[in-house]
Amino acid sequence: MEHWPDPGARSTRSIWKAAERQDVFRNRQQPPPLESINKDETSLRQAGKTVERTLDALNFFLADVRDGLGPYLAIYLLTEQKWDQARIGVVMSVAALAGIIAQTPAGALIDGTTSKRGWMVAAAIAVTLACIMLPFVGRFELVAATQALAHVAGSVFAPGVAALSLGIVGRHAFTRRIGRNEAFNHAGNATAAAMAGISAYFFGPTVVFWLLAGMAVASVCALLSIPREVIDDRIARGLDAGDADEADGRDQPSGYRVLLACRPLLVFAAATVLFHFSNAAMLPLVGQKLALVNPALGTTLMSICIIAAQIVMVPVAMLVGRKADAWGRKPIFAVALAVLMLRGALYPISDNPYWLLSVQLLDGVGAGIFGALFPLVVADLTRGTGHFNVSQGAIATATGVGAALSAGIAGFIVVQAGYGAAFLSLSGVAGIGLGLFVVMMPETAPYQGRSRTTSGVDLTFAPTQPRVHKRMSNPKLH
């Protein structure tokens, strides 16, 4: 039987070495027990679900805030202020142009700031104040000024929500998250429209202002419920996880340089300009036709139009979120343009309210696709550049030009040639956009088996540094 040697026979040096080995062994960090690991993973999953539910709530309540009064402005000015269609179109165009000027700076602001939630809270408050002031002002200049302020503040929401989503869920889950964002956004729009329609029937059109204020308060609460530490600001601006050295934004190009540096991004911007030029004026024109038939029910009928389209948008957005990687972005967006062209051609067939409401359902298909695909295509084309949100802002500036011109030009066409001519003109614009997109736009979906270079067109930015191209050589993208 072996025994430890007598300690007295050991050298002092050997005793000290043994003591050191014992101390190292005692102090060595032991792996946590399996129960602790499982508990931590469960806590992380629960925390992730809580944050995602908060994003759901944010998109739901922000739906009625991000666009201000939207088409209700035209109904209010037509039925309460007794304005003609041309003056209404000019005010809506002025407001939209103010928002256009703010789009690219708003995207750059969201890219550069680590206080995304704070800026979005301030924007929600500004939109609400600008809209609830409207019943107390009647002059053309003041109405235009309040709505311009609302559109400037509202320019923060689109890049802000997209950045929060990307920074929280990461790139691999971004497609699914954007589809979910849009679904809850449309559900919020439908709910707000239903509440506005019912309330306006009993209390008049001005009730929509106070409904917007209530939704703004709820959206602020949702924003403040998102923990700051769950947002990765580098990923939120389009950088990959290891790009800490690029996170300071040095040598950041302007939104217009980003837009012009990538040909597919420029083609996509042109297609979205035409999409919005065709789409923006259609719902206000339908609302005006319904209001002229029955002025007392103008707001309620407009709410029915919005609800009908939003109900269709919810499943469409969810479907796009689930299938955009597998089917590709290009064919899905081409469907949106084709449906928009068909919608404009169908409106003039009849003035029957039931027909108009039925055709309005097609808005749910086109708008549902566009809302879910827009941030995905921009994210595809700007991956690794750190310019995701400023690029969204630059394209939103271009699309805002189309939307702003749409309202004004359509209003003058109605005055000169009637509603039918206006709808057919908008349909023709959508047809031009469809042809441009099908012929010139490459596929951008970075899913397995699809290259980021299509038909010889490189989808990365020309001035991008070599390390960006190295990141794009991920085998999953080829």
C-alpha positions as CSV (number, residue, x, y, z in Angstrom):
1,M,0.0,0.0,0.0
2,E,1.5,3.3,-1.0
3,H,1.7,6.2,1.4
4,W,2.3,9.9,0.8
5,P,5.9,10.6,1.8
6,D,6.6,12.3,5.1
7,P,6.1,16.0,4.6
8,G,9.2,16.6,6.6
9,A,11.2,14.8,4.0
10,R,10.0,17.1,1.2
11,S,11.9,20.2,0.2
12,T,10.5,23.6,0.9
13,R,10.3,24.3,-2.8
14,S,8.3,21.1,-3.5
15,I,5.9,22.0,-0.7
16,W,5.3,25.4,-2.2
17,K,4.7,24.0,-5.7
18,A,2.2,21.5,-4.3
19,A,0.4,24.4,-2.5
20,E,0.3,26.4,-5.7
21,R,-1.2,23.5,-7.6
22,Q,-3.8,23.1,-4.9
23,D,-4.7,26.8,-5.0
24,V,-4.9,26.7,-8.8
25,F,-7.2,23.7,-8.6
26,R,-9.4,25.3,-6.0
27,N,-9.6,28.6,-7.8
28,R,-10.2,27.1,-11.3
29,Q,-13.6,28.2,-12.6
30,Q,-15.9,25.2,-12.6
31,P,-18.5,24.8,-15.4
32,P,-21.9,25.8,-14.3
33,P,-24.4,22.9,-13.6
34,L,-26.7,21.9,-16.5
35,E,-29.7,23.1,-14.6
36,S,-28.2,26.6,-14.5
37,I,-27.4,26.6,-18.2
38,N,-31.0,25.5,-19.1
39,K,-32.4,28.2,-16.8
40,D,-30.2,30.9,-18.4
41,E,-31.3,29.8,-21.9
42,T,-34.9,29.9,-20.9
43,S,-34.5,33.4,-19.5
44,L,-32.9,34.6,-22.7
45,R,-35.6,33.1,-24.8
46,Q,-38.3,34.7,-22.6
47,A,-36.5,38.0,-22.8
48,G,-36.3,37.8,-26.6
49,K,-40.0,37.0,-26.8
50,T,-40.7,40.0,-24.6
51,V,-38.7,42.4,-26.7
52,E,-40.3,41.0,-29.9
53,R,-43.8,41.5,-28.4
54,T,-42.8,45.0,-27.6
55,L,-41.8,45.5,-31.2
56,D,-45.2,44.1,-32.2
57,A,-46.9,46.7,-30.0
58,L,-44.7,49.5,-31.3
59,N,-45.7,48.8,-34.9
60,F,-49.3,48.4,-34.0
61,F,-49.7,51.7,-32.1
62,L,-47.2,53.7,-34.3
63,A,-49.3,52.8,-37.4
64,D,-51.7,55.7,-36.8
65,V,-49.0,58.1,-35.9
66,R,-46.3,57.6,-38.5
67,D,-48.4,59.1,-41.4
68,G,-50.2,61.8,-39.4
69,L,-53.7,62.4,-40.6
70,G,-53.1,60.7,-44.0
71,P,-56.2,60.6,-46.2
72,Y,-58.4,61.9,-43.3
73,L,-56.8,65.3,-44.0
74,A,-58.4,65.5,-47.4
75,I,-61.8,64.5,-46.0
76,Y,-61.6,67.0,-43.2
77,L,-60.6,69.9,-45.5
78,L,-63.3,68.9,-48.1
79,T,-66.2,68.4,-45.7
80,E,-65.4,70.7,-42.7
81,Q,-63.4,73.6,-44.3
82,K,-65.1,73.4,-47.7
83,W,-61.9,73.5,-49.7
84,D,-61.8,72.5,-53.3
85,Q,-59.7,69.5,-54.6
86,A,-57.0,71.7,-56.0
87,R,-56.3,73.5,-52.7
88,I,-56.4,70.2,-50.9
89,G,-53.9,68.7,-53.3
90,V,-51.5,71.7,-52.9
91,V,-51.6,71.4,-49.0
92,M,-50.9,67.7,-49.2
93,S,-48.1,68.3,-51.7
94,V,-46.5,71.0,-49.5
95,A,-46.6,68.7,-46.5
96,A,-45.2,65.8,-48.4
97,L,-42.4,67.9,-49.9
98,A,-41.4,69.0,-46.4
99,G,-41.2,65.4,-45.4
100,I,-39.1,64.7,-48.5
101,I,-36.5,67.2,-47.4
102,A,-36.2,65.6,-44.0
103,Q,-35.9,61.9,-45.2
104,T,-32.2,61.7,-45.9
105,P,-31.1,63.6,-42.8
106,A,-33.5,61.5,-40.7
107,G,-31.8,58.3,-42.1
108,A,-28.4,59.7,-41.4
109,L,-29.5,60.7,-37.9
110,I,-30.8,57.1,-37.1
111,D,-27.5,55.7,-38.5
112,G,-25.4,57.9,-36.3
113,T,-27.3,58.1,-33.1
114,T,-27.3,55.6,-30.2
115,S,-30.5,57.3,-28.9
116,K,-32.9,55.9,-31.5
117,R,-35.7,55.5,-29.1
118,G,-35.4,59.1,-27.8
119,W,-35.6,60.6,-31.3
120,M,-38.7,58.5,-32.1
121,V,-40.4,59.6,-28.9
122,A,-39.8,63.2,-29.8
123,A,-41.1,62.6,-33.3
124,A,-44.3,61.0,-32.0
125,I,-45.0,64.0,-29.8
126,A,-44.3,66.5,-32.6
127,V,-46.7,64.7,-35.0
128,T,-49.4,64.6,-32.4
129,L,-49.1,68.3,-31.5
130,A,-49.1,69.3,-35.2
131,C,-52.3,67.3,-35.9
132,I,-54.4,68.3,-32.9
133,M,-53.8,71.9,-33.7
134,L,-55.5,71.6,-37.0
135,P,-59.1,72.1,-35.8
136,F,-58.0,75.5,-34.3
137,V,-56.5,76.9,-37.5
138,G,-58.3,77.5,-40.8
139,R,-55.9,79.6,-42.9
140,F,-54.2,77.9,-45.8
141,E,-50.7,78.9,-44.6
142,L,-51.2,77.6,-41.0
143,V,-52.8,74.3,-42.2
144,A,-49.8,73.8,-44.6
145,A,-47.3,74.6,-41.8
146,T,-48.8,72.2,-39.3
147,Q,-48.9,69.4,-41.8
148,A,-45.4,70.1,-43.0
149,L,-44.2,69.8,-39.4
150,A,-46.0,66.5,-39.0
151,H,-44.4,65.1,-42.1
152,V,-40.9,66.3,-41.1
153,A,-41.2,64.6,-37.7
154,G,-42.8,61.5,-39.3
155,S,-39.7,60.9,-41.5
156,V,-37.9,59.5,-38.4
157,F,-40.3,56.5,-38.0
158,A,-39.5,54.3,-41.0
159,P,-35.7,54.2,-40.6
160,G,-36.1,54.1,-36.8
161,V,-38.3,51.0,-36.7
162,A,-36.2,49.2,-39.3
163,A,-33.0,50.1,-37.4
164,L,-34.4,48.9,-34.1
165,S,-35.6,45.7,-35.7
166,L,-32.3,45.0,-37.4
167,G,-30.3,45.9,-34.3
168,I,-32.4,43.6,-32.1
169,V,-33.0,40.5,-34.1
170,G,-29.9,40.5,-36.4
171,R,-29.6,40.0,-40.1
172,H,-30.7,36.3,-40.3
173,A,-34.1,37.0,-38.7
174,F,-34.6,40.4,-40.3
175,T,-36.8,39.2,-43.2
176,R,-39.2,37.5,-40.8
177,R,-39.2,40.4,-38.4
178,I,-39.9,42.9,-41.2
179,G,-42.9,40.8,-42.3
180,R,-44.1,40.8,-38.7
181,N,-43.6,44.5,-38.4
182,E,-45.7,45.2,-41.4
183,A,-48.4,42.8,-40.3
184,F,-48.8,44.6,-37.0
185,N,-48.5,48.0,-38.7
186,H,-51.4,47.1,-41.0
187,A,-53.4,45.6,-38.1
188,G,-52.9,48.9,-36.2
189,N,-54.0,50.9,-39.2
190,A,-57.2,48.8,-39.5
191,T,-58.0,49.1,-35.8
192,A,-57.4,52.8,-35.8
193,A,-59.5,53.2,-39.0
194,A,-62.4,51.2,-37.5
195,M,-62.2,53.3,-34.3
196,A,-62.1,56.5,-36.4
197,G,-65.0,55.5,-38.5
198,I,-67.2,54.6,-35.6
199,S,-66.2,57.7,-33.6
200,A,-66.6,60.0,-36.5
201,Y,-70.1,58.8,-37.2
202,F,-71.2,59.9,-33.7
203,F,-68.8,62.8,-32.9
204,G,-67.7,64.2,-36.3
205,P,-64.5,64.1,-38.3
206,T,-62.4,66.0,-35.7
207,V,-62.4,62.9,-33.5
208,V,-59.6,61.4,-35.6
209,F,-57.2,64.0,-34.1
210,W,-57.7,62.8,-30.5
211,L,-57.5,59.2,-31.6
212,L,-54.1,59.9,-33.1
213,A,-53.0,61.4,-29.8
214,G,-54.0,58.3,-27.9
215,M,-52.1,56.0,-30.2
216,A,-49.1,58.3,-29.9
217,V,-49.1,57.9,-26.1
218,A,-49.3,54.1,-26.5
219,S,-46.4,54.1,-29.0
220,V,-44.2,56.1,-26.7
221,C,-44.8,53.6,-23.9
222,A,-43.9,50.8,-26.2
223,L,-40.7,52.6,-27.3
224,L,-39.6,53.2,-23.7
225,S,-40.3,49.5,-22.9
226,I,-37.5,48.4,-25.2
227,P,-34.2,47.9,-23.2
228,R,-31.4,50.0,-24.5
229,E,-28.9,47.1,-24.1
230,V,-30.7,44.8,-26.5
231,I,-30.0,47.1,-29.5
232,D,-26.7,46.5,-31.4
233,D,-26.1,49.9,-33.0
234,R,-23.5,48.6,-35.4
235,I,-25.8,46.0,-36.9
236,A,-28.7,48.5,-36.8
237,R,-26.9,50.7,-39.3
238,G,-26.0,47.9,-41.7
239,L,-22.6,46.9,-40.4
240,D,-21.7,43.3,-39.7
241,A,-21.1,42.2,-36.1
242,G,-17.3,42.5,-36.3
243,D,-17.2,46.1,-37.7
244,A,-16.4,47.9,-34.5
245,D,-13.7,49.9,-36.2
246,E,-16.2,51.2,-38.7
247,A,-18.9,52.0,-36.2
248,D,-17.8,55.6,-35.7
249,G,-19.1,56.5,-39.1
250,R,-15.9,58.1,-40.5
251,D,-15.9,58.9,-44.2
252,Q,-19.6,58.3,-44.3
253,P,-21.0,59.4,-47.7
254,S,-24.2,61.4,-48.0
255,G,-27.4,59.7,-48.8
256,Y,-27.3,60.9,-52.4
257,R,-23.8,59.5,-52.9
258,V,-25.0,56.2,-51.5
259,L,-28.0,56.2,-53.9
260,L,-25.9,57.1,-57.0
261,A,-23.0,54.7,-56.2
262,C,-25.1,51.5,-56.8
263,R,-27.0,51.0,-60.1
264,P,-29.5,48.5,-58.7
265,L,-30.3,50.8,-55.8
266,L,-30.9,53.6,-58.3
267,V,-33.2,51.4,-60.4
268,F,-35.1,50.4,-57.3
269,A,-35.4,54.0,-56.3
270,A,-36.9,54.9,-59.7
271,A,-39.4,52.0,-59.5
272,T,-40.5,53.1,-56.1
273,V,-40.9,56.7,-57.2
274,L,-43.3,55.5,-59.9
275,F,-45.0,53.2,-57.5
276,H,-45.7,56.0,-55.1
277,F,-46.6,58.5,-57.8
278,S,-49.3,56.1,-58.9
279,N,-50.4,54.9,-55.5
280,A,-50.4,58.0,-53.3
281,A,-53.3,59.9,-54.8
282,M,-55.6,56.9,-55.4
283,L,-57.0,56.5,-51.8
284,P,-57.6,60.3,-51.3
285,L,-59.4,60.4,-54.7
286,V,-61.6,57.4,-53.7
287,G,-62.3,59.1,-50.4
288,Q,-63.3,62.3,-52.1
289,K,-65.7,60.5,-54.5
290,L,-67.3,58.7,-51.6
291,A,-67.6,61.9,-49.6
292,L,-69.3,63.7,-52.5
293,V,-71.9,60.9,-52.6
294,N,-72.7,61.3,-48.9
295,P,-70.8,64.1,-47.1
296,A,-72.1,63.0,-43.7
297,L,-70.5,59.6,-44.1
298,G,-67.3,60.7,-45.8
299,T,-65.0,59.9,-42.9
300,T,-66.8,56.6,-42.1
301,L,-66.6,55.5,-45.7
302,M,-62.9,56.4,-45.9
303,S,-62.4,54.3,-42.7
304,I,-64.1,51.3,-44.4
305,C,-61.7,51.7,-47.4
306,I,-58.7,51.8,-45.1
307,I,-59.9,48.8,-43.0
308,A,-60.6,46.7,-46.1
309,A,-57.1,47.3,-47.5
310,Q,-55.3,46.9,-44.2
311,I,-57.0,43.5,-43.5
312,V,-55.6,42.3,-46.8
313,M,-52.2,43.7,-46.0
314,V,-51.7,41.7,-42.8
315,P,-51.5,38.2,-44.5
316,V,-49.7,39.6,-47.5
317,A,-47.0,41.1,-45.3
318,M,-46.7,37.9,-43.3
319,L,-46.4,35.9,-46.5
320,V,-43.7,38.2,-47.9
321,G,-41.7,37.9,-44.6
322,R,-41.8,34.2,-44.8
323,K,-41.2,33.7,-48.6
324,A,-39.1,36.7,-49.7
325,D,-35.8,34.8,-49.2
326,A,-37.1,31.7,-51.0
327,W,-39.0,33.3,-53.9
328,G,-36.7,36.3,-54.4
329,R,-37.5,40.0,-54.1
330,K,-37.9,40.8,-57.8
331,P,-41.0,38.7,-58.8
332,I,-42.9,39.7,-55.6
333,F,-42.3,43.4,-56.2
334,A,-43.3,43.1,-59.9
335,V,-46.6,41.7,-58.7
336,A,-47.1,44.8,-56.5
337,L,-46.7,47.1,-59.5
338,A,-48.9,45.0,-61.7
339,V,-51.7,45.0,-59.1
340,L,-51.4,48.8,-58.8
341,M,-51.7,49.2,-62.5
342,L,-54.9,47.0,-62.5
343,R,-56.4,48.9,-59.6
344,G,-56.1,52.3,-61.3
345,A,-57.7,50.9,-64.4
346,L,-60.7,49.4,-62.5
347,Y,-61.7,52.5,-60.5
348,P,-63.3,54.4,-63.4
349,I,-65.6,51.5,-64.4
350,S,-68.3,52.5,-61.8
351,D,-69.0,55.1,-59.2
352,N,-70.9,52.6,-57.1
353,P,-69.6,52.7,-53.5
354,Y,-69.6,48.9,-53.3
355,W,-67.4,48.7,-56.5
356,L,-65.0,51.3,-55.2
357,L,-64.6,49.5,-51.9
358,S,-64.1,46.2,-53.7
359,V,-61.3,47.6,-55.9
360,Q,-59.7,49.2,-52.9
361,L,-59.0,45.7,-51.6
362,L,-56.2,45.5,-54.2
363,D,-54.4,48.2,-52.3
364,G,-53.8,45.6,-49.6
365,V,-51.8,43.5,-52.0
366,G,-49.6,46.2,-53.5
367,A,-49.0,48.2,-50.3
368,G,-48.6,45.0,-48.3
369,I,-45.8,43.8,-50.6
370,F,-44.1,47.2,-50.8
371,G,-44.0,47.8,-47.1
372,A,-42.4,44.4,-46.4
373,L,-39.9,44.4,-49.3
374,F,-38.6,48.0,-49.2
375,P,-36.3,47.6,-46.2
376,L,-35.2,44.1,-47.3
377,V,-34.0,45.3,-50.7
378,V,-32.2,48.3,-49.2
379,A,-30.6,46.0,-46.5
380,D,-29.5,43.6,-49.3
381,L,-27.8,46.3,-51.3
382,T,-26.2,48.1,-48.4
383,R,-24.9,45.2,-46.3
384,G,-21.6,45.9,-44.7
385,T,-21.5,49.6,-45.6
386,G,-23.0,51.1,-42.4
387,H,-25.4,53.2,-44.6
388,F,-28.6,51.1,-44.2
389,N,-30.7,53.9,-42.8
390,V,-29.3,56.8,-44.7
391,S,-29.9,54.8,-47.9
392,Q,-33.5,54.2,-46.8
393,G,-33.8,58.0,-46.3
394,A,-32.3,58.7,-49.7
395,I,-34.7,56.4,-51.5
396,A,-37.6,57.7,-49.3
397,T,-36.7,61.2,-50.5
398,A,-37.0,60.0,-54.1
399,T,-40.3,58.2,-53.5
400,G,-41.6,61.2,-51.6
401,V,-41.2,63.3,-54.7
402,G,-43.5,60.8,-56.5
403,A,-46.0,60.8,-53.7
404,A,-46.0,64.6,-53.4
405,L,-46.4,65.2,-57.1
406,S,-49.1,62.6,-57.3
407,A,-51.5,64.4,-55.0
408,G,-51.1,67.8,-56.7
409,I,-51.1,66.6,-60.3
410,A,-54.1,64.2,-59.7
411,G,-56.0,67.1,-58.1
412,F,-55.6,69.3,-61.1
413,I,-56.5,66.4,-63.5
414,V,-59.7,65.9,-61.5
415,V,-60.6,69.6,-61.9
416,Q,-59.8,69.6,-65.6
417,A,-60.9,66.2,-66.8
418,G,-62.6,64.3,-64.0
419,Y,-61.8,61.4,-61.6
420,G,-61.8,58.8,-64.4
421,A,-59.0,60.5,-66.3
422,A,-57.0,60.9,-63.0
423,F,-57.2,57.2,-62.2
424,L,-56.2,56.1,-65.7
425,S,-53.3,58.4,-65.7
426,L,-52.1,57.0,-62.4
427,S,-52.5,53.5,-63.8
428,G,-50.3,54.3,-66.7
429,V,-47.5,55.5,-64.4
430,A,-47.6,52.2,-62.6
431,G,-47.3,50.4,-66.0
432,I,-44.2,52.4,-66.8
433,G,-42.7,51.4,-63.4
434,L,-43.5,47.8,-63.9
435,G,-41.7,47.8,-67.3
436,L,-38.6,49.6,-65.9
437,F,-38.4,47.2,-62.9
438,V,-38.7,44.0,-64.9
439,V,-36.2,44.9,-67.5
440,M,-33.5,46.6,-65.4
441,M,-33.7,45.4,-61.8
442,P,-31.6,42.4,-60.7
443,E,-32.5,40.0,-58.0
444,T,-31.0,40.9,-54.6
445,A,-32.1,38.2,-52.2
446,P,-29.0,36.7,-50.5
447,Y,-30.4,33.3,-49.9
448,Q,-28.7,29.9,-50.4
449,G,-28.0,29.2,-54.1
450,R,-28.5,32.8,-55.3
451,S,-25.5,34.9,-56.1
452,R,-25.4,38.6,-55.2
453,T,-24.3,39.2,-58.8
454,T,-27.1,38.8,-61.3
455,S,-26.8,39.2,-65.1
456,G,-23.3,40.6,-64.7
457,V,-24.4,43.4,-62.4
458,D,-22.4,43.7,-59.2
459,L,-24.8,44.5,-56.3
460,T,-22.2,46.0,-54.0
461,F,-21.2,49.6,-54.0
462,A,-18.4,50.6,-56.4
463,P,-16.4,52.6,-53.8
464,T,-16.7,50.0,-51.1
465,Q,-13.5,48.9,-49.4
466,P,-12.1,45.4,-50.1
467,R,-13.0,44.2,-46.6
468,V,-16.7,44.7,-47.5
469,H,-16.3,42.5,-50.5
470,K,-14.6,39.9,-48.3
471,R,-17.6,39.9,-46.0
472,M,-19.9,39.5,-49.0
473,S,-18.0,36.3,-50.1
474,N,-19.8,34.4,-47.4
475,P,-20.6,31.0,-49.0
476,K,-24.3,31.5,-47.9
477,L,-24.6,34.3,-50.4
478,H,-23.4,32.3,-53.4
